[in-house]
Amino acid sequence: MRGLRRLSSSEGIHQFIHLWQQIQSVQLNNEPDQIKWRFTVDGVYSSRSAYEVQFRGSYSDYQWDKIWKLKVESKCNFFLRLLLQYKILTSDRILKRGGQANPICQLCRTTTESIPHMAANCSYSQSVWTHVEHLTGQQNLSQATPIQSMKIWWSYLMNTRTERTQLATYTIWNIWKERCRRVYDNKASTALQLAHVIQQDVAVLQLARTQQE
């Protein structure tokens, strides 16, 4: 862990977090190693796939600079990037990788857990978003219809108003933490209790930023 002190950039920290999450799902066995080309479905190399790989990453599929520039804690910036890239380990992704997990969402306890479900489609999450609206006076945070694309959904939530983006960020961050508390600590808060925590988090953040300025 001493090597973490050498990470001096946000990109390096992000890569470490990504690598750590990838390792968690690795399960070793006695089967012989195989060489596979990861850019094709069947794992077989082709000149066409190699040609296409050259152009991957040459353009951005999202305005990631806006995520890094959000006036929130760094942990939230990292979390949002992982969230929008579908890299946080919800139950569906753990099971897909061969791990063990309860497939049912621990927030609503009715539907299979996935990232879009946990973030906005779950009845508990929807209740949290609605309570945050009522407590803060912000409008159109909750979704009337299920979301399909995380990036489109998040672009809708964000605008030029700092307070709104902070509220949205700390809402999804606390929903994720509530999910983890229920899965790993067997502890639970009501949607209203969590909404009050979110309101307090944003208030503390804004106070801290005011004092820094």
Beta strands, then each sheet from edge to edge (+ up, - down):
end
